[in-house]
Amino acid sequence: MLTLMHEDIYVYVDPIIPVSEAKTATDTFTFANDAVEQVSDIGIFTINVSSGNYTKVVVKVGDKTTTINVPLAAGETFVANFRDLYFSKDNSIYFPTDDIVELKDNSKEDIVITLTGSGSATVERMYNKVQINDNDVWFVDSISVDHSFEQTKKVLYDGSEKNVRNEKKTYSFSINGLWSQKEIDKFTDLFRVRLVDEEGTKLETLANCTVNSLNYSSSSGGDFTYAISGSCEKIF
């Protein structure tokens, strides 16, 4: 556990919100992706063909590609859902012929979509993006960040258990001493927490956080103070 007092650090809460970005071209569509200090989200791509004909869709990230052999004509729409691994045109499902591309966490990578054929199309990407918030949380008394390690076990033929090499990591946090609902409202459904010291040096970034509980109690001065606890997917 790492516990830090507010006079030593500032706490920033960055909302993670759904956004969309659309590009129109003949065959190549490049989407810049910034997942520094974040859990990446490649998202969902919707391809609308306005003219011409295409025979396949290729999605490239780094040196890896995903190819879907799907005929597309003017007026047709193809959805490449990389969250649920669902690829469809109307009621027809198409399966990639290559491995599924993935974005790396805590990195910058371009996503390049190429349509084989000729014509014009629009590609829209729906994904989650961090929205920077430069207003720190006020009046924090203390912060706790917990790293838990759950050892994975397997059951042997005789019923006994044996530890295996890989272990599951879980992260949780609590923030105590919040003074008002206005500060509570900074914690949205999904968010990122940045811990920065008084000299502006980053200490830790908690990515893809959710609130699990909210409590309030009377302080020594007679006022109510709030405490928030939750979990996050990764820490950078």
C-alpha positions as CSV (number, residue, x, y, z in Angstrom):
1,M,0.0,0.0,0.0
2,L,1.2,3.5,-0.8
3,T,-0.3,6.3,1.2
4,L,0.4,10.0,0.4
5,M,-1.0,13.1,2.0
6,H,-2.5,16.0,0.1
7,E,0.0,18.6,1.1
8,D,2.6,16.5,-0.8
9,I,0.6,15.8,-4.0
10,Y,-2.2,17.0,-6.2
11,V,-5.0,14.7,-7.3
12,Y,-6.4,15.2,-10.9
13,V,-9.4,13.3,-12.2
14,D,-9.7,13.0,-16.0
15,P,-13.1,11.8,-17.3
16,I,-13.0,9.1,-19.9
17,I,-15.7,9.8,-22.5
18,P,-16.9,8.2,-25.7
19,V,-15.9,10.2,-28.8
20,S,-16.2,9.7,-32.6
21,E,-13.9,10.7,-35.4
22,A,-14.8,10.4,-39.1
23,K,-12.6,10.5,-42.2
24,T,-13.5,10.4,-45.9
25,A,-11.1,9.1,-48.6
26,T,-10.8,6.7,-51.5
27,D,-8.9,3.9,-50.0
28,T,-6.7,4.7,-47.0
29,F,-7.8,6.1,-43.6
30,T,-5.3,6.8,-40.8
31,F,-6.4,7.4,-37.2
32,A,-3.8,8.7,-34.7
33,N,-4.1,7.0,-31.4
34,D,-2.6,8.4,-28.1
35,A,-2.8,5.9,-25.2
36,V,0.1,7.3,-23.1
37,E,-0.7,6.5,-19.4
38,Q,-4.0,5.0,-20.6
39,V,-5.6,1.6,-21.3
40,S,-6.0,1.7,-25.0
41,D,-9.4,1.3,-26.8
42,I,-9.3,0.6,-30.5
43,G,-13.0,1.0,-30.6
44,I,-15.7,0.4,-33.3
45,F,-15.3,1.3,-36.9
46,T,-18.3,1.9,-39.2
47,I,-17.5,2.0,-43.0
48,N,-20.1,3.7,-45.2
49,V,-19.4,3.4,-49.0
50,S,-20.7,6.3,-51.0
51,S,-19.5,5.3,-54.5
52,G,-17.6,2.5,-56.2
53,N,-16.9,-1.1,-55.1
54,Y,-14.5,-2.7,-52.7
55,T,-13.5,-6.3,-52.1
56,K,-11.8,-6.3,-48.6
57,V,-10.9,-4.3,-45.5
58,V,-7.5,-4.3,-44.0
59,V,-6.8,-2.9,-40.6
60,K,-3.1,-2.3,-39.6
61,V,-1.5,-1.5,-36.3
62,G,2.3,-1.5,-36.2
63,D,3.4,-4.6,-38.1
64,K,0.2,-6.6,-37.6
65,T,-2.8,-6.6,-39.8
66,T,-6.4,-7.9,-39.7
67,T,-8.0,-8.7,-43.1
68,I,-11.7,-9.1,-43.7
69,N,-12.8,-10.2,-47.2
70,V,-16.1,-8.4,-47.6
71,P,-17.6,-7.1,-50.8
72,L,-18.8,-3.5,-50.4
73,A,-20.8,-1.4,-52.9
74,A,-22.2,2.1,-52.9
75,G,-24.8,2.5,-50.2
76,E,-23.6,-0.5,-48.1
77,T,-22.2,-0.3,-44.5
78,F,-19.7,-2.5,-42.7
79,V,-19.1,-2.5,-39.0
80,A,-15.8,-3.7,-37.5
81,N,-16.4,-3.9,-33.8
82,F,-13.0,-4.6,-32.2
83,R,-14.4,-4.5,-28.6
84,D,-16.7,-7.4,-29.0
85,L,-14.8,-8.9,-32.0
86,Y,-17.9,-8.7,-34.2
87,F,-17.7,-7.9,-37.9
88,S,-20.8,-7.5,-40.0
89,K,-22.5,-6.1,-43.1
90,D,-26.3,-5.9,-42.7
91,N,-27.2,-9.3,-41.2
92,S,-24.1,-11.1,-42.5
93,I,-21.1,-11.9,-40.3
94,Y,-17.6,-11.9,-41.7
95,F,-14.6,-13.5,-40.1
96,P,-11.1,-12.0,-40.3
97,T,-8.5,-14.1,-42.1
98,D,-5.7,-12.8,-39.9
99,D,-5.1,-12.4,-36.2
100,I,-7.0,-9.5,-34.5
101,V,-4.8,-6.4,-34.2
102,E,-4.5,-4.8,-30.8
103,L,-3.4,-1.4,-29.5
104,K,-0.7,-1.3,-26.9
105,D,-1.4,0.4,-23.6
106,N,0.7,3.4,-22.6
107,S,1.8,4.1,-26.2
108,K,1.1,6.0,-29.4
109,E,0.2,4.0,-32.5
110,D,-1.6,4.8,-35.7
111,I,-4.5,2.7,-36.9
112,V,-4.5,2.4,-40.7
113,I,-7.6,1.1,-42.6
114,T,-7.2,0.3,-46.3
115,L,-10.1,-0.6,-48.6
116,T,-9.2,-2.6,-51.7
117,G,-11.0,-1.4,-54.8
118,S,-12.0,2.1,-56.0
119,G,-14.6,4.6,-55.0
120,S,-15.2,6.8,-52.0
121,A,-16.1,5.9,-48.4
122,T,-16.3,7.4,-44.9
123,V,-14.9,5.6,-41.9
124,E,-16.1,6.6,-38.4
125,R,-14.3,5.5,-35.3
126,M,-16.1,5.3,-31.9
127,Y,-13.8,4.9,-28.9
128,N,-13.1,6.0,-25.4
129,K,-10.8,9.0,-24.9
130,V,-9.3,10.7,-21.8
131,Q,-10.4,14.3,-21.3
132,I,-7.7,16.2,-19.5
133,N,-9.0,18.0,-16.4
134,D,-6.6,20.6,-15.0
135,N,-8.7,21.3,-11.9
136,D,-7.4,19.2,-9.0
137,V,-9.6,17.7,-6.3
138,W,-9.8,20.0,-3.3
139,F,-9.2,19.2,0.4
140,V,-8.0,15.6,0.2
141,D,-6.9,14.3,3.5
142,S,-5.3,11.1,2.4
143,I,-5.0,8.7,-0.6
144,S,-4.4,5.0,-0.5
145,V,-3.4,2.9,-3.5
146,D,-3.4,-0.9,-3.1
147,H,-1.7,-3.5,-5.3
148,S,-3.1,-7.0,-4.8
149,F,-1.7,-10.2,-6.3
150,E,-3.9,-13.2,-6.6
151,Q,-1.9,-16.4,-7.3
152,T,-3.5,-18.5,-10.0
153,K,-4.0,-22.2,-9.0
154,K,-4.8,-25.4,-10.9
155,V,-6.4,-28.5,-9.5
156,L,-4.4,-31.7,-10.0
157,Y,-5.9,-35.1,-10.7
158,D,-5.8,-36.1,-7.0
159,G,-7.8,-33.0,-6.0
160,S,-4.8,-31.0,-4.6
161,E,-4.0,-27.5,-5.8
162,K,-0.8,-26.2,-7.3
163,N,0.3,-22.6,-7.9
164,V,1.1,-21.7,-11.5
165,R,3.5,-19.0,-12.6
166,N,1.1,-16.3,-13.7
167,E,-0.7,-14.2,-11.1
168,K,-3.6,-11.9,-11.4
169,K,-3.0,-8.2,-10.3
170,T,-5.8,-6.1,-9.0
171,Y,-5.6,-2.4,-8.1
172,S,-7.8,-0.4,-5.7
173,F,-7.8,3.1,-4.2
174,S,-9.5,5.3,-1.7
175,I,-9.6,9.0,-1.4
176,N,-10.6,10.5,1.9
177,G,-11.6,14.0,3.2
178,L,-13.6,15.4,0.2
179,W,-15.7,18.3,1.4
180,S,-18.5,18.8,-1.2
181,Q,-20.7,17.2,-3.8
182,K,-18.9,19.4,-6.4
183,E,-15.7,17.5,-5.8
184,I,-17.5,14.1,-5.9
185,D,-19.0,15.0,-9.3
186,K,-15.4,15.1,-10.7
187,F,-15.5,11.3,-10.5
188,T,-17.5,10.2,-13.6
189,D,-18.6,6.7,-14.6
190,L,-15.1,6.0,-16.0
191,F,-12.0,8.1,-15.3
192,R,-8.3,8.4,-14.8
193,V,-6.6,9.5,-11.6
194,R,-3.2,11.4,-11.9
195,L,-1.1,11.9,-8.8
196,V,1.4,14.8,-9.2
197,D,3.7,16.2,-6.5
198,E,4.0,19.9,-5.7
199,E,6.9,20.3,-8.1
200,G,4.8,19.0,-11.0
201,T,6.4,15.5,-11.1
202,K,4.1,12.7,-12.0
203,L,4.0,10.0,-9.3
204,E,1.4,7.5,-10.5
205,T,-1.5,7.4,-13.0
206,L,-4.4,5.1,-12.3
207,A,-6.1,4.1,-15.6
208,N,-9.7,3.1,-16.3
209,C,-11.0,3.7,-12.8
210,T,-14.5,3.2,-11.4
211,V,-16.1,4.1,-8.1
212,N,-17.2,1.2,-6.0
213,S,-18.4,3.0,-2.9
214,L,-19.1,6.5,-1.5
215,N,-19.3,7.2,2.2
216,Y,-19.6,10.4,4.3
217,S,-19.1,11.1,7.9
218,S,-18.8,14.0,10.4
219,S,-15.3,15.5,10.6
220,S,-13.7,16.9,13.8
221,G,-14.9,20.4,12.8
222,G,-18.5,19.2,12.6
223,D,-18.7,19.2,8.8
224,F,-19.5,16.2,6.6
225,T,-16.6,14.8,4.6
226,Y,-16.7,12.3,1.9
227,A,-14.6,9.2,1.1
228,I,-14.5,7.5,-2.3
229,S,-13.1,4.0,-3.0
230,G,-12.9,2.2,-6.3
231,S,-10.7,0.1,-8.6
232,C,-8.6,0.6,-11.7
233,E,-7.4,-1.6,-14.5
234,K,-3.8,-0.6,-14.6
235,I,-1.3,1.8,-12.9
236,F,1.4,3.7,-14.9
